[in-house]
């Protein structure tokens, strides 16, 4: 078993870009679930919080 976190921060992370992609995925007809899952599972919790901040600021 690992002693450390299993989710590593995403390299070359851009919260504003991720928030814009998230917004687009939510607005697309039929909801783009694949993109939502990809965005929310490929980064650390701190990065998800940063995405949430930028998403809320832009909507």
PDB file as gemmi writes it, atoms N, CA and C in Angstrom:
CRYST1    1.000    1.000    1.000  90.00  90.00  90.00 P 1                      
ATOM      1  N   UNK A   1       0.828  -1.189   0.000  1.00  0.00           N  
ATOM      2  CA  UNK A   1       0.000   0.000   0.000  1.00  0.00           C  
ATOM      3  C   UNK A   1       0.867   1.245   0.000  1.00  0.00           C  
ATOM      4  N   UNK A   2       0.352   2.259  -0.614  1.00  0.00           N  
ATOM      5  CA  UNK A   2       1.068   3.530  -0.708  1.00  0.00           C  
ATOM      6  C   UNK A   2       0.763   4.398   0.501  1.00  0.00           C  
ATOM      7  N   UNK A   3       1.751   5.120   0.955  1.00  0.00           N  
ATOM      8  CA  UNK A   3       1.551   6.048   2.063  1.00  0.00           C  
ATOM      9  C   UNK A   3       1.102   7.422   1.579  1.00  0.00           C  
ATOM     10  N   UNK A   4       1.311   7.714   0.297  1.00  0.00           N  
ATOM     11  CA  UNK A   4       1.014   9.034  -0.235  1.00  0.00           C  
ATOM     12  C   UNK A   4      -0.296   9.076  -0.997  1.00  0.00           C  
ATOM     13  N   UNK A   5      -0.601  10.242  -1.462  1.00  0.00           N  
ATOM     14  CA  UNK A   5      -1.814  10.455  -2.242  1.00  0.00           C  
ATOM     15  C   UNK A   5      -1.717   9.728  -3.577  1.00  0.00           C  
ATOM     16  N   UNK A   6      -2.845   9.243  -4.055  1.00  0.00           N  
ATOM     17  CA  UNK A   6      -2.859   8.551  -5.341  1.00  0.00           C  
ATOM     18  C   UNK A   6      -3.207   9.489  -6.484  1.00  0.00           C  
ATOM     19  N   UNK A   7      -3.787  10.623  -6.174  1.00  0.00           N  
ATOM     20  CA  UNK A   7      -4.117  11.612  -7.204  1.00  0.00           C  
ATOM     21  C   UNK A   7      -3.030  12.672  -7.192  1.00  0.00           C  
ATOM     22  N   UNK A   8      -2.335  12.786  -8.285  1.00  0.00           N  
ATOM     23  CA  UNK A   8      -1.242  13.747  -8.398  1.00  0.00           C  
ATOM     24  C   UNK A   8      -1.735  15.001  -9.112  1.00  0.00           C  
ATOM     25  N   UNK A   9      -1.192  16.162  -8.775  1.00  0.00           N  
ATOM     26  CA  UNK A   9      -1.571  17.391  -9.478  1.00  0.00           C  
ATOM     27  C   UNK A   9      -1.277  17.273 -10.973  1.00  0.00           C  
ATOM     28  N   UNK A  10      -2.153  17.813 -11.769  1.00  0.00           N  
ATOM     29  CA  UNK A  10      -2.012  17.805 -13.223  1.00  0.00           C  
ATOM     30  C   UNK A  10      -0.919  18.781 -13.629  1.00  0.00           C  
ATOM     31  N   UNK A  11       0.024  18.325 -14.431  1.00  0.00           N  
ATOM     32  CA  UNK A  11       1.088  19.193 -14.937  1.00  0.00           C  
ATOM     33  C   UNK A  11       0.502  20.162 -15.959  1.00  0.00           C  
ATOM     34  N   UNK A  12       1.094  21.323 -16.085  1.00  0.00           N  
ATOM     35  CA  UNK A  12       0.633  22.354 -17.035  1.00  0.00           C  
ATOM     36  C   UNK A  12      -0.838  22.695 -16.823  1.00  0.00           C  
ATOM     37  N   UNK A  13      -1.240  22.792 -15.567  1.00  0.00           N  
ATOM     38  CA  UNK A  13      -2.627  23.040 -15.187  1.00  0.00           C  
ATOM     39  C   UNK A  13      -3.015  24.489 -15.447  1.00  0.00           C  
ATOM     40  N   UNK A  14      -4.201  24.690 -16.028  1.00  0.00           N  
ATOM     41  CA  UNK A  14      -4.741  26.024 -16.287  1.00  0.00           C  
ATOM     42  C   UNK A  14      -6.205  26.005 -15.863  1.00  0.00           C  
ATOM     43  N   UNK A  15      -6.491  26.524 -14.670  1.00  0.00           N  
ATOM     44  CA  UNK A  15      -7.838  26.459 -14.102  1.00  0.00           C  
ATOM     45  C   UNK A  15      -8.869  27.171 -14.968  1.00  0.00           C  
ATOM     46  N   UNK A  16      -8.507  28.304 -15.543  1.00  0.00           N  
ATOM     47  CA  UNK A  16      -9.459  29.030 -16.385  1.00  0.00           C  
ATOM     48  C   UNK A  16      -9.834  28.210 -17.616  1.00  0.00           C  
ATOM     49  N   UNK A  17      -8.859  27.558 -18.223  1.00  0.00           N  
ATOM     50  CA  UNK A  17      -9.112  26.711 -19.396  1.00  0.00           C  
ATOM     51  C   UNK A  17      -9.983  25.522 -19.012  1.00  0.00           C  
ATOM     52  N   UNK A  18      -9.681  24.888 -17.887  1.00  0.00           N  
ATOM     53  CA  UNK A  18     -10.461  23.741 -17.424  1.00  0.00           C  
ATOM     54  C   UNK A  18     -11.897  24.167 -17.114  1.00  0.00           C  
ATOM     55  N   UNK A  19     -12.076  25.344 -16.496  1.00  0.00           N  
ATOM     56  CA  UNK A  19     -13.414  25.845 -16.186  1.00  0.00           C  
ATOM     57  C   UNK A  19     -14.204  26.111 -17.461  1.00  0.00           C  
ATOM     58  N   UNK A  20     -13.558  26.655 -18.480  1.00  0.00           N  
ATOM     59  CA  UNK A  20     -14.229  26.909 -19.757  1.00  0.00           C  
ATOM     60  C   UNK A  20     -14.641  25.597 -20.421  1.00  0.00           C  
ATOM     61  N   UNK A  21     -13.774  24.585 -20.362  1.00  0.00           N  
ATOM     62  CA  UNK A  21     -14.111  23.272 -20.922  1.00  0.00           C  
ATOM     63  C   UNK A  21     -15.265  22.640 -20.154  1.00  0.00           C  
ATOM     64  N   UNK A  22     -15.265  22.803 -18.843  1.00  0.00           N  
ATOM     65  CA  UNK A  22     -16.341  22.285 -18.009  1.00  0.00           C  
ATOM     66  C   UNK A  22     -17.660  22.965 -18.362  1.00  0.00           C  
ATOM     67  N   UNK A  23     -17.632  24.275 -18.507  1.00  0.00           N  
ATOM     68  CA  UNK A  23     -18.831  25.025 -18.875  1.00  0.00           C  
ATOM     69  C   UNK A  23     -19.376  24.548 -20.218  1.00  0.00           C  
ATOM     70  N   UNK A  24     -18.501  24.365 -21.186  1.00  0.00           N  
ATOM     71  CA  UNK A  24     -18.925  23.890 -22.504  1.00  0.00           C  
ATOM     72  C   UNK A  24     -19.546  22.493 -22.404  1.00  0.00           C  
ATOM     73  N   UNK A  25     -18.924  21.610 -21.629  1.00  0.00           N  
ATOM     74  CA  UNK A  25     -19.430  20.244 -21.479  1.00  0.00           C  
ATOM     75  C   UNK A  25     -20.810  20.228 -20.831  1.00  0.00           C  
ATOM     76  N   UNK A  26     -21.055  21.166 -19.917  1.00  0.00           N  
ATOM     77  CA  UNK A  26     -22.357  21.240 -19.258  1.00  0.00           C  
ATOM     78  C   UNK A  26     -23.435  21.817 -20.166  1.00  0.00           C  
ATOM     79  N   UNK A  27     -23.049  22.665 -21.097  1.00  0.00           N  
ATOM     80  CA  UNK A  27     -24.025  23.336 -21.957  1.00  0.00           C  
ATOM     81  C   UNK A  27     -24.318  22.587 -23.251  1.00  0.00           C  
ATOM     82  N   UNK A  28     -23.467  21.632 -23.607  1.00  0.00           N  
ATOM     83  CA  UNK A  28     -23.656  20.911 -24.863  1.00  0.00           C  
ATOM     84  C   UNK A  28     -24.938  20.069 -24.764  1.00  0.00           C  
ATOM     85  N   UNK A  29     -25.669  19.980 -25.857  1.00  0.00           N  
ATOM     86  CA  UNK A  29     -26.921  19.220 -25.860  1.00  0.00           C  
ATOM     87  C   UNK A  29     -26.638  17.765 -25.485  1.00  0.00           C  
ATOM     88  N   UNK A  30     -27.348  17.264 -24.503  1.00  0.00           N  
ATOM     89  CA  UNK A  30     -27.163  15.892 -24.067  1.00  0.00           C  
ATOM     90  C   UNK A  30     -26.087  15.722 -23.011  1.00  0.00           C  
ATOM     91  N   UNK A  31     -25.440  16.777 -22.611  1.00  0.00           N  
ATOM     92  CA  UNK A  31     -24.399  16.775 -21.582  1.00  0.00           C  
ATOM     93  C   UNK A  31     -23.242  15.855 -21.951  1.00  0.00           C  
ATOM     94  N   UNK A  32     -22.075  16.412 -22.055  1.00  0.00           N  
ATOM     95  CA  UNK A  32     -20.871  15.668 -22.425  1.00  0.00           C  
ATOM     96  C   UNK A  32     -20.258  15.041 -21.171  1.00  0.00           C  
ATOM     97  N   UNK A  33     -20.790  13.892 -20.774  1.00  0.00           N  
ATOM     98  CA  UNK A  33     -20.355  13.232 -19.543  1.00  0.00           C  
ATOM     99  C   UNK A  33     -18.887  12.825 -19.584  1.00  0.00           C  
ATOM    100  N   UNK A  34     -18.417  12.382 -20.729  1.00  0.00           N  
ATOM    101  CA  UNK A  34     -17.018  11.946 -20.845  1.00  0.00           C  
ATOM    102  C   UNK A  34     -16.065  13.092 -20.485  1.00  0.00           C  
ATOM    103  N   UNK A  35     -16.332  14.283 -21.024  1.00  0.00           N  
ATOM    104  CA  UNK A  35     -15.475  15.434 -20.738  1.00  0.00           C  
ATOM    105  C   UNK A  35     -15.568  15.823 -19.267  1.00  0.00           C  
ATOM    106  N   UNK A  36     -16.771  15.811 -18.703  1.00  0.00           N  
ATOM    107  CA  UNK A  36     -16.934  16.139 -17.283  1.00  0.00           C  
ATOM    108  C   UNK A  36     -16.107  15.199 -16.411  1.00  0.00           C  
ATOM    109  N   UNK A  37     -16.238  13.918 -16.663  1.00  0.00           N  
ATOM    110  CA  UNK A  37     -15.503  12.930 -15.874  1.00  0.00           C  
ATOM    111  C   UNK A  37     -14.002  13.109 -16.058  1.00  0.00           C  
ATOM    112  N   UNK A  38     -13.581  13.335 -17.290  1.00  0.00           N  
ATOM    113  CA  UNK A  38     -12.156  13.518 -17.578  1.00  0.00           C  
ATOM    114  C   UNK A  38     -11.590  14.717 -16.826  1.00  0.00           C  
ATOM    115  N   UNK A  39     -12.284  15.844 -16.885  1.00  0.00           N  
ATOM    116  CA  UNK A  39     -11.812  17.060 -16.216  1.00  0.00           C  
ATOM    117  C   UNK A  39     -11.743  16.864 -14.703  1.00  0.00           C  
ATOM    118  N   UNK A  40     -12.779  16.274 -14.131  1.00  0.00           N  
ATOM    119  CA  UNK A  40     -12.864  16.184 -12.677  1.00  0.00           C  
ATOM    120  C   UNK A  40     -12.025  15.071 -12.065  1.00  0.00           C  
ATOM    121  N   UNK A  41     -11.552  14.136 -12.870  1.00  0.00           N  
ATOM    122  CA  UNK A  41     -10.762  13.042 -12.304  1.00  0.00           C  
ATOM    123  C   UNK A  41      -9.284  13.102 -12.649  1.00  0.00           C  
ATOM    124  N   UNK A  42      -8.874  14.021 -13.498  1.00  0.00           N  
ATOM    125  CA  UNK A  42      -7.459  14.047 -13.900  1.00  0.00           C  
ATOM    126  C   UNK A  42      -6.619  15.025 -13.088  1.00  0.00           C  
ATOM    127  N   UNK A  43      -7.225  15.686 -12.117  1.00  0.00           N  
ATOM    128  CA  UNK A  43      -6.467  16.669 -11.341  1.00  0.00           C  
ATOM    129  C   UNK A  43      -6.703  16.462  -9.848  1.00  0.00           C  
ATOM    130  N   UNK A  44      -5.897  17.128  -9.064  1.00  0.00           N  
ATOM    131  CA  UNK A  44      -5.975  17.000  -7.604  1.00  0.00           C  
ATOM    132  C   UNK A  44      -7.172  17.774  -7.056  1.00  0.00           C  
ATOM    133  N   UNK A  45      -7.474  17.531  -5.786  1.00  0.00           N  
ATOM    134  CA  UNK A  45      -8.576  18.242  -5.141  1.00  0.00           C  
ATOM    135  C   UNK A  45      -8.335  19.751  -5.148  1.00  0.00           C  
ATOM    136  N   UNK A  46      -7.123  20.167  -4.860  1.00  0.00           N  
ATOM    137  CA  UNK A  46      -6.814  21.604  -4.863  1.00  0.00           C  
ATOM    138  C   UNK A  46      -7.060  22.200  -6.246  1.00  0.00           C  
ATOM    139  N   UNK A  47      -6.704  21.460  -7.286  1.00  0.00           N  
ATOM    140  CA  UNK A  47      -6.932  21.946  -8.644  1.00  0.00           C  
ATOM    141  C   UNK A  47      -8.428  21.987  -8.958  1.00  0.00           C  
ATOM    142  N   UNK A  48      -9.191  20.995  -8.480  1.00  0.00           N  
ATOM    143  CA  UNK A  48     -10.651  21.027  -8.680  1.00  0.00           C  
ATOM    144  C   UNK A  48     -11.261  22.243  -7.991  1.00  0.00           C  
ATOM    145  N   UNK A  49     -10.749  22.588  -6.822  1.00  0.00           N  
ATOM    146  CA  UNK A  49     -11.247  23.774  -6.122  1.00  0.00           C  
ATOM    147  C   UNK A  49     -10.944  25.039  -6.923  1.00  0.00           C  
ATOM    148  N   UNK A  50      -9.781  25.085  -7.541  1.00  0.00           N  
ATOM    149  CA  UNK A  50      -9.395  26.218  -8.383  1.00  0.00           C  
ATOM    150  C   UNK A  50     -10.301  26.296  -9.616  1.00  0.00           C  
ATOM    151  N   UNK A  51     -10.602  25.149 -10.216  1.00  0.00           N  
ATOM    152  CA  UNK A  51     -11.531  25.108 -11.352  1.00  0.00           C  
ATOM    153  C   UNK A  51     -12.893  25.631 -10.910  1.00  0.00           C  
ATOM    154  N   UNK A  52     -13.375  25.183  -9.749  1.00  0.00           N  
ATOM    155  CA  UNK A  52     -14.680  25.623  -9.240  1.00  0.00           C  
ATOM    156  C   UNK A  52     -14.707  27.138  -9.053  1.00  0.00           C  
ATOM    157  N   UNK A  53     -13.635  27.689  -8.510  1.00  0.00           N  
ATOM    158  CA  UNK A  53     -13.552  29.138  -8.319  1.00  0.00           C  
ATOM    159  C   UNK A  53     -13.697  29.867  -9.651  1.00  0.00           C  
ATOM    160  N   UNK A  54     -12.935  29.436 -10.648  1.00  0.00           N  
ATOM    161  CA  UNK A  54     -12.973  30.093 -11.957  1.00  0.00           C  
ATOM    162  C   UNK A  54     -14.298  29.851 -12.673  1.00  0.00           C  
ATOM    163  N   UNK A  55     -14.873  28.673 -12.487  1.00  0.00           N  
ATOM    164  CA  UNK A  55     -16.167  28.372 -13.103  1.00  0.00           C  
ATOM    165  C   UNK A  55     -17.245  29.291 -12.528  1.00  0.00           C  
ATOM    166  N   UNK A  56     -17.299  29.400 -11.208  1.00  0.00           N  
ATOM    167  CA  UNK A  56     -18.300  30.255 -10.564  1.00  0.00           C  
ATOM    168  C   UNK A  56     -18.108  31.716 -10.945  1.00  0.00           C  
ATOM    169  N   UNK A  57     -16.870  32.129 -11.086  1.00  0.00           N  
ATOM    170  CA  UNK A  57     -16.573  33.511 -11.461  1.00  0.00           C  
ATOM    171  C   UNK A  57     -17.019  33.826 -12.883  1.00  0.00           C  
ATOM    172  N   UNK A  58     -16.980  32.814 -13.749  1.00  0.00           N  
ATOM    173  CA  UNK A  58     -17.300  33.051 -15.163  1.00  0.00           C  
ATOM    174  C   UNK A  58     -18.776  32.868 -15.489  1.00  0.00           C  
ATOM    175  N   UNK A  59     -19.552  32.320 -14.565  1.00  0.00           N  
ATOM    176  CA  UNK A  59     -20.975  32.092 -14.859  1.00  0.00           C  
ATOM    177  C   UNK A  59     -21.860  33.035 -14.092  1.00  0.00           C  
TER     178      UNK A  59                                                      
END                                                                             
